Amino acid sequence: SSLHLTTHSFLCSLLEKIEQETWRETGISFVTSVTRLVERLLDYRDCMKGDEMENKKIGGSVNLMNFYKSEVNKEDMYIRYIHKLCDLHLQAEDFTEAAFTLLLYWELLQWEDRPLRDFLHYPCQSEWQRKENLSRKILHYFNKGKCWEYGISLCRELAFQYETLYDYQSLSWIRKMEAAYYDNIIEQQRIEPEFFRMGFYGRKFPFFLRNKEFVCRGYDYERLEDFQQRMLGEFPQAIAMQHPNQPDDTILQSDAQYLQIYAVTPVSDISDVPQLERVPERIKSFYRINNVSRFHYDRPFHKGPKDRENEFRSLWIERTTLILSRPLPGISRWAEVERREVVEVSPLENAIYVVDNKTQELRTLISQYQHRQHHGNINPLSMCLNGVIDAAVNGGIARYQEAFFDKDYISSHPEDTERITHLKDLMQEQVHILGVGLAVHEKLVHPEMRPLHKKLVDQFHMMRAGLHHVSSSTWDSCFHCIPLSLSCSPLNLQGSIRHSSSSLSSHTSSEAGNLVIMTDGLMGEHPEEALHMQVRLEMKHTPARV
């Protein structure tokens, strides 16, 4: 805007005037700090206009709040913008983000009796009282946001304080609240969000967005197409980029707005904790998508000449991992990407990854049905079983066998012996899980859907027959251990990944509007489609032995 240009021109002329002064370094530091503050204040003013969307207002507030904390150390202004940001979150009903925002002020307070003056909406009170009242408010917001795990640590902090003061009435109250949070974790269903990477390129974007990339935590039930439309609505002047490649300087320096969006997968550290192996799925699932600061997305490519007999042999994956400046969820649904790492995944490694993640997805879904989380709607289970079994019969796993269990491949790749064995184990495990899934499906399927169930069972027999590179006795023991009449106890479904209605298999690249769309399609005969994966979570898993 003209005001931005006028302000910039004035500050540049100010820098020129102090160039020859003895206090030049101090002056330059001051002018630079003022310049950065003015930039943020102007962005904040533009974002807070009445017709602007909540995300812009929140982004401008976060930007200014962080400046007051880290660059000029103005604690009173920092606290004011903490509360402005919290109010914006409450208006948007982002209760988890509101709780994390208030925690910033909570962390500045001590459990001391020092008197505090009235400030904002707080009355004159001791620091201890203010921190206690703030704790209760934060707990209320974590509860409304269904993030009880974060509230539990705060319950324990309050309990310690009450116990120290022999305030047994308050101690009883907070212990009951903590117990209720555990009950909620076990009993209540929570929707697992999708995550989206956004790139804002061009000089027309505000300073806090310009030529930066972010990962956003989507709303409940929000899919990629919905998110794209929402973001285009918030930035109506933006030109949607039609590819996922990094932009060149022409786009970065242009007087325009370019918006690039695609789905990304959270990468949790939960798989590195061995004692979680036997933890129920509904408890583990929270940790796979919360407190996450690493996300990845994949791009398939052929290294060297394309193998015409079996494209899986030459199909590699370029995996890009985005590392955020802070984990999600947090003080905003958005977090800036701090750096990126790119690695290449070999065809065999990717086959292991795809089979393992599909098996984990099955575990999650079957576990949900065993705990009656879907209220009688069996369609997601039917679709998932059909997708995996059909892909195994018509392509997918069978093509992996041809590619990697072939004698010529094994003899020419002795370094892959351990990985080949691991892939065989994972295939064995997938058959076992499919048997459990079919047993659950048989128990719940509506009479009108019996023909579909029979088709799935028939295809399952074909799948087992087709997997000839693993001993037939193994497959027989798998299947006979899990008869379709549920005469045996269901499998203890440990360790898996999150399931959503759009995650029944891989992501393929297609176009919707002008945006890069990474949508879901079944793993079939075409490896480019099968391996353009946005699989939900990379994790290690020990195959179930039958």
C-alpha positions in Angstrom: 0.0 0.0 0.0 1.0 3.6 -0.3 1.4 3.9 3.5 3.8 1.0 3.5 5.9 2.7 0.8 5.8 6.1 2.4 6.9 4.6 5.8 9.7 2.5 4.1 11.0 5.6 2.3 11.0 7.7 5.5 13.0 5.0 7.4 15.5 4.6 4.6 16.1 8.4 4.5 16.6 8.3 8.3 19.2 5.6 7.9 21.1 7.7 5.4 21.1 10.7 7.8 22.8 8.8 10.6 25.3 7.1 8.4 28.1 9.6 9.4 27.2 9.9 13.1 29.4 8.5 15.9 26.4 6.7 17.3 25.8 5.1 13.9 25.5 1.4 15.1 23.1 2.2 17.9 21.0 4.4 15.5 20.9 1.7 12.8 19.8 -0.9 15.4 17.0 1.5 16.6 15.8 2.3 13.1 15.9 -1.4 12.1 13.8 -2.3 15.1 11.3 0.5 14.5 11.1 -0.6 10.8 10.2 -4.2 11.8 7.7 -2.9 14.4 6.0 -0.6 11.9 5.8 -3.4 9.3 4.0 -5.6 11.8 1.7 -2.9 13.0 0.7 -2.1 9.4 0.1 -5.8 8.7 -1.9 -6.0 11.9 -4.0 -3.0 11.0 -4.8 -4.4 7.6 -5.6 -7.9 9.0 -7.9 -6.6 11.7 -10.2 -4.9 9.2 -13.8 -6.0 9.8 -14.1 -8.0 6.5 -10.9 -10.0 6.9 -11.0 -13.7 7.8 -10.1 -15.0 11.2 -6.9 -16.7 10.0 -5.4 -13.4 8.8 -6.3 -11.7 12.1 -4.8 -14.6 14.1 -1.6 -14.6 11.9 -1.2 -10.8 12.3 -1.7 -11.1 16.1 0.9 -14.0 16.5 3.4 -12.0 14.4 3.1 -8.9 16.6 2.9 -10.8 19.8 6.2 -12.6 19.0 7.9 -9.4 18.1 7.1 -7.8 21.5 8.4 -10.9 23.2 11.6 -11.6 21.3 12.8 -8.3 19.8 11.8 -5.5 22.1 11.1 -7.3 25.3 7.9 -5.3 26.1 6.2 -7.7 28.5 3.1 -5.7 29.1 2.5 -5.4 25.3 3.3 -9.1 24.9 0.7 -10.0 27.6 -1.9 -7.7 25.9 -1.5 -9.5 22.6 -1.6 -12.9 24.3 -5.2 -12.0 25.4 -6.1 -10.4 22.0 -5.0 -13.7 20.4 -6.9 -15.8 22.9 -10.1 -13.8 22.2 -9.7 -14.4 18.5 -9.4 -18.2 19.1 -12.5 -18.2 21.3 -14.5 -16.4 18.5 -13.4 -19.1 16.1 -14.1 -21.8 18.7 -10.5 -22.9 18.5 -10.5 -23.9 22.2 -7.3 -25.9 22.1 -5.4 -23.0 20.6 -7.0 -20.6 23.1 -5.6 -22.8 26.0 -2.1 -22.9 24.5 -2.2 -19.1 24.1 -3.2 -18.5 27.7 -0.4 -20.9 28.8 2.1 -18.2 27.5 0.9 -15.9 30.3 0.6 -18.7 32.8 4.3 -19.5 32.3 5.3 -15.9 33.2 3.6 -16.2 36.6 5.0 -17.9 39.7 3.3 -19.6 42.6 4.1 -16.7 45.0 2.1 -14.4 47.2 3.5 -11.2 45.5 0.6 -8.7 45.0 -0.3 -7.8 41.4 -2.1 -4.7 40.3 -5.3 -4.9 38.3 -4.5 -5.4 34.6 -6.8 -6.0 31.6 -9.8 -7.9 33.1 -7.8 -9.2 36.1 -8.5 -7.6 39.5 -5.9 -6.7 42.2 -4.8 -10.1 43.5 -1.8 -12.2 44.5 0.3 -13.8 41.8 -0.7 -17.2 43.2 -4.4 -16.4 42.9 -4.0 -15.2 39.3 -2.1 -18.3 38.3 -4.7 -20.5 39.9 -7.6 -18.8 38.2 -5.7 -18.9 34.9 -5.1 -22.6 35.4 -8.8 -23.3 35.8 -9.6 -21.3 32.7 -6.9 -23.1 30.6 -8.3 -26.5 31.9 -11.8 -25.4 30.8 -10.5 -24.7 27.3 -8.5 -27.9 27.0 -11.6 -29.8 28.0 -13.8 -28.0 25.4 -11.1 -28.7 22.8 -11.0 -32.4 23.8 -7.3 -32.3 24.5 -7.5 -33.9 27.9 -4.0 -35.2 27.8 -2.6 -31.6 27.9 -5.0 -30.8 30.8 -3.8 -33.7 32.9 -0.4 -32.3 33.5 -2.0 -29.0 34.6 -4.3 -30.9 36.9 -1.3 -32.4 38.6 0.4 -29.0 38.9 -2.7 -27.6 40.7 -3.0 -30.8 42.9 0.6 -30.3 44.1 -0.1 -26.7 45.0 -3.3 -27.6 46.9 -1.7 -30.5 48.7 1.2 -28.2 49.8 -1.4 -25.9 51.3 -3.5 -28.7 52.8 -6.4 -27.4 50.8 -8.1 -30.8 50.6 -11.4 -29.6 49.3 -9.7 -28.1 46.2 -7.4 -31.1 46.0 -10.4 -33.4 45.9 -12.0 -31.3 43.1 -8.9 -31.3 40.9 -8.3 -35.1 41.4 -11.9 -35.8 40.3 -11.4 -33.6 37.3 -8.2 -35.5 36.4 -10.0 -38.8 36.7 -12.8 -37.4 34.5 -10.2 -36.5 31.9 -8.9 -40.1 31.9 -12.5 -41.4 31.5 -13.0 -39.0 28.5 -9.9 -40.3 26.8 -11.1 -43.8 27.1 -14.8 -43.3 26.3 -15.2 -40.3 24.0 -14.7 -40.3 20.3 -12.4 -37.7 18.8 -12.1 -36.7 15.1 -8.6 -36.8 13.8 -7.7 -33.8 11.6 -6.0 -33.7 8.3 -2.8 -31.5 7.9 -2.1 -29.2 5.0 1.1 -27.5 3.8 0.6 -23.9 2.4 3.1 -21.8 0.5 2.5 -18.0 0.2 4.6 -16.6 -2.7 4.9 -13.1 -4.1 5.3 -9.6 -2.7 1.6 -8.9 -2.4 1.2 -11.0 0.7 1.6 -9.5 4.2 5.1 -9.6 5.6 4.2 -12.4 8.0 3.2 -14.6 5.1 5.4 -13.4 2.3 7.5 -16.2 0.6 7.0 -18.5 3.6 5.4 -21.9 4.0 3.3 -23.2 6.8 1.6 -26.4 8.0 -2.0 -26.0 9.1 -4.1 -28.3 11.3 -7.5 -28.7 9.6 -10.9 -28.5 11.1 -12.9 -31.6 12.0 -14.0 -33.5 8.9 -12.2 -30.9 6.7 -10.6 -32.6 3.6 -8.1 -31.2 1.1 -10.7 -29.8 -1.3 -12.6 -28.1 1.5 -9.4 -26.5 2.8 -8.4 -25.3 -0.6 -11.7 -23.6 -1.1 -11.5 -22.0 2.3 -8.0 -20.6 1.7 -9.0 -19.3 -1.8 -11.9 -17.5 -0.1 -9.6 -15.9 2.4 -7.1 -14.8 -0.3 -9.4 -14.1 -3.3 -6.5 -12.4 -5.3 -4.2 -15.4 -5.0 -3.3 -17.4 -8.1 -3.4 -21.1 -7.3 -0.2 -23.0 -8.3 -0.7 -26.1 -10.3 2.3 -28.1 -9.2 4.1 -29.0 -5.9 7.5 -27.8 -7.0 9.4 -25.1 -5.2 8.8 -21.7 -6.9 11.6 -19.8 -8.6 12.7 -16.1 -8.1 10.3 -14.9 -10.7 7.3 -15.9 -8.6 9.0 -15.0 -5.3 9.7 -11.4 -6.4 6.5 -10.9 -8.4 3.9 -8.2 -7.5 1.2 -10.9 -7.1 0.0 -13.6 -4.8 0.7 -17.3 -5.5 -0.9 -19.9 -3.2 0.3 -23.5 -3.1 -1.5 -26.2 -1.1 -1.2 -29.9 -0.6 -1.8 -32.5 2.1 1.0 -33.7 4.4 1.4 -36.6 6.8 2.3 -36.1 10.5 5.5 -37.9 11.6 5.3 -38.8 15.3 8.0 -40.1 17.6 5.5 -42.5 19.2 6.9 -45.5 17.3 10.2 -45.0 19.1 8.6 -45.8 22.5 8.6 -49.6 22.9 6.4 -49.7 26.0 3.5 -48.3 23.9 3.3 -51.5 21.8 0.5 -52.9 23.9 -1.3 -49.6 24.6 -4.9 -49.5 23.2 -5.3 -47.8 19.9 -7.6 -45.0 20.9 -5.0 -43.8 23.5 -2.1 -44.0 21.1 -3.9 -42.3 18.2 -3.8 -39.0 20.1 0.0 -39.0 20.3 0.4 -39.6 16.6 -1.3 -36.4 15.6 -0.5 -34.1 18.5 2.7 -32.4 19.6 4.0 -33.1 16.1 6.6 -30.8 14.5 7.6 -33.0 11.5 5.4 -33.7 8.4 6.2 -35.3 5.1 4.9 -35.8 1.6 6.1 -38.1 -1.3 6.8 -37.7 -5.0 7.2 -40.8 -7.1 9.8 -41.0 -9.9 11.7 -43.5 -12.0 15.4 -43.7 -11.4 17.2 -44.8 -14.5 15.3 -46.6 -17.3 11.7 -47.5 -16.5 11.3 -51.3 -15.9 8.8 -52.3 -18.5 8.0 -55.7 -17.1 7.3 -54.4 -13.6 7.4 -50.7 -12.9 7.6 -51.2 -9.2 11.3 -52.3 -9.6 12.4 -48.8 -10.8 9.9 -46.6 -9.0 11.5 -44.6 -6.3 10.0 -42.1 -3.8 11.4 -38.6 -3.1 10.3 -38.0 0.5 10.3 -34.4 1.7 10.1 -33.8 5.5 9.0 -30.4 6.8 10.3 -29.4 10.2 8.2 -26.7 11.9 9.3 -23.9 14.2 6.9 -25.2 16.9 4.7 -28.3 17.2 1.0 -28.5 16.4 -1.4 -28.0 18.0 -0.2 -24.7 19.6 -1.0 -21.0 19.8 -2.3 -21.1 16.2 -3.6 -23.7 13.7 -0.7 -22.7 11.5 3.0 -23.2 12.2 5.8 -22.0 10.0 8.2 -24.4 8.3 11.7 -23.8 9.6 13.6 -26.2 7.3 13.1 -29.2 5.0 14.9 -32.4 4.4 14.7 -34.5 1.3 15.6 -38.2 1.1 15.2 -40.9 -1.6 13.3 -44.1 -0.7 14.2 -47.2 -2.7 11.4 -49.3 -4.4 11.8 -52.1 -1.9 11.8 -49.8 1.1 8.7 -48.1 -0.2 7.0 -51.4 -0.7 7.7 -52.2 3.0 6.4 -48.8 3.9 3.2 -49.1 1.9 2.3 -52.6 3.1 3.1 -51.8 6.7 1.0 -48.6 6.7 -2.0 -50.2 5.0 -1.9 -53.0 7.7 -1.7 -50.3 10.4 -4.7 -48.5 8.9 -6.6 -51.8 9.0 -5.7 -52.3 12.6 -7.0 -48.9 13.6 -10.3 -49.3 11.8 -10.9 -52.9 13.1 -10.1 -51.7 16.6 -12.7 -48.9 16.2 -15.4 -51.4 15.2 -14.5 -53.7 18.1 -15.1 -50.8 20.4 -18.3 -49.8 18.7 -17.1 -46.4 17.7 -18.9 -46.2 14.3 -22.5 -46.6 15.7 -23.5 -49.4 13.2 -22.2 -47.8 10.0 -20.1 -50.6 8.5 -19.4 -48.8 5.2 -15.9 -47.6 6.1 -14.8 -51.1 7.1 -16.4 -52.6 3.9 -14.6 -50.0 1.7 -11.2 -50.5 3.4 -11.4 -54.3 3.3 -12.5 -54.2 -0.3 -9.7 -51.8 -1.2 -6.9 -53.8 0.3 -8.2 -57.3 -0.9 -9.0 -56.1 -4.4 -5.6 -54.4 -4.7 -3.8 -57.5 -3.5 -5.7 -59.6 -6.1 -5.4 -57.3 -9.1 -2.0 -55.7 -8.5 -0.3 -54.2 -5.5 1.1 -57.0 -3.3 1.2 -59.5 -6.2 3.3 -57.0 -8.2 5.6 -56.6 -5.2 6.1 -60.3 -5.2 7.1 -60.3 -8.9 9.4 -57.4 -8.4 11.3 -58.4 -5.2 10.8 -62.1 -4.6 12.2 -63.1 -8.0 15.3 -65.3 -7.8 17.2 -63.0 -10.2 16.4 -59.9 -8.0 17.4 -61.7 -4.8 20.7 -63.0 -6.3 21.6 -59.6 -7.7 20.7 -57.7 -4.5 22.2 -59.6 -1.6 22.1 -56.4 0.5 18.3 -56.6 0.4 18.0 -60.0 2.0 16.8 -58.7 5.4 14.4 -56.2 3.8 12.9 -58.9 1.6 12.3 -61.1 4.6 10.7 -58.2 6.4 8.4 -57.6 3.4 7.3 -61.2 3.5 6.6 -60.9 7.2 4.5 -57.8 6.6 2.5 -59.6 3.9 1.9 -62.5 6.3 0.7 -60.0 8.9 -1.6 -58.3 6.5 -3.4 -61.6 5.7 -3.8 -62.2 9.4 -5.3 -58.7 10.0 -7.6 -59.1 6.9 -8.9 -62.4 8.4 -9.7 -60.6 11.7 -11.3 -57.8 9.7 -13.5 -60.2 7.8 -14.5 -61.9 11.0 -15.6 -58.5 12.5 -17.3 -57.7 9.2 -19.2 -61.0 9.1 -20.6 -60.3 12.6 -21.7 -56.7 11.8 -22.7 -56.9 8.1 -26.4 -56.2 7.2 -28.2 -59.1 5.5 -28.5 -57.0 2.3 -24.7 -56.7 2.2 -24.1 -60.5 2.5 -23.2 -60.8 -1.3 -20.5 -58.2 -0.8 -19.2 -60.1 2.2 -19.1 -63.4 0.2 -17.2 -61.6 -2.6 -14.6 -60.3 -0.1 -14.2 -63.8 1.4 -13.8 -65.3 -2.1 -11.2 -62.7 -3.1 -9.4 -63.3 0.2 -9.0 -66.9 -0.8 -7.7 -65.8 -4.2 -5.3 -63.4 -2.4 -3.9 -66.2 -0.2 -3.5 -68.5 -3.2 -1.7 -65.8 -5.1 0.9 -65.2 -2.4 2.8 -68.3 -3.3 6.3 -67.1 -2.3 5.4 -67.5 1.4 4.9 -71.1 2.5 1.3 -72.4 2.0 1.3 -73.7 5.6 1.8 -70.1 6.9 -1.2 -68.9 5.0 -3.3 -71.9 6.0 -2.5 -71.4 9.7 -3.3 -67.7 9.3 -6.7 -68.3 7.8 -7.7 -71.3 9.9 -6.8 -69.4 13.1 -9.3 -66.7 12.1 -12.4 -68.5 10.8 -15.2 -66.3 9.6 -17.5 -67.6 12.3 -15.7 -65.7 15.1 -15.2 -68.9 17.1 -11.8 -67.7 18.2 -11.1 -64.5 20.2 -10.4 -61.4 18.2 -6.8 -60.3 17.6 -5.4 -57.9 20.1 -5.0 -55.0 17.6 -1.9 -53.2 18.8 -0.1 -50.3 17.2 -1.5 -48.7 14.1 -2.2 -45.4 12.3 -5.1 -43.1 12.1 -8.0 -43.7 9.9 -10.2 -41.2 8.1 -12.7 -41.5 5.4 -10.2 -40.1 2.9 -7.3 -42.3 3.9 -8.4 -45.7 2.4 -5.2 -45.7 0.4 -2.7 -43.7 -1.5 -2.7 -40.1 -2.7 -2.5 -39.5 -6.4 -1.8 -36.2 -8.0 -4.8 -34.6 -9.8 -6.2 -31.2 -10.4 -9.2 -29.5 -8.8 -9.7 -25.9 -9.7 -6.2 -24.5 -10.0 -4.6 -26.2 -7.0 -2.4 -29.2 -6.6 -4.7 -31.9 -5.3 -3.2 -34.9 -3.5 -6.3 -37.1 -3.3 -6.8 -40.7 -2.3 -7.1 -43.7 -4.6 -6.8 -47.4 -4.2 -3.5 -49.1 -4.7 -4.1 -50.9 -8.0 -2.2 -52.0 -11.0 -0.6 -48.6 -11.7 2.4 -48.0 -9.5 2.4 -44.2 -10.1 -1.0 -44.1 -8.6 -0.3 -46.7 -5.9 2.9 -45.1 -4.7 2.1 -41.4 -4.8 1.3 -42.0 -1.1 0.2 -39.6 1.6 0.2 -42.4 4.1 -0.9 -41.4 7.5 2.1 -42.2 9.7 5.5 -43.7 9.3 6.2 -46.1 12.2 8.0 -49.3 13.0 5.9 -52.3 13.7 6.9 -55.9 14.6 4.9 -58.4 12.5 2.4 -60.5 14.4 3.5 -64.1 14.5 0.9 -66.7 13.7 
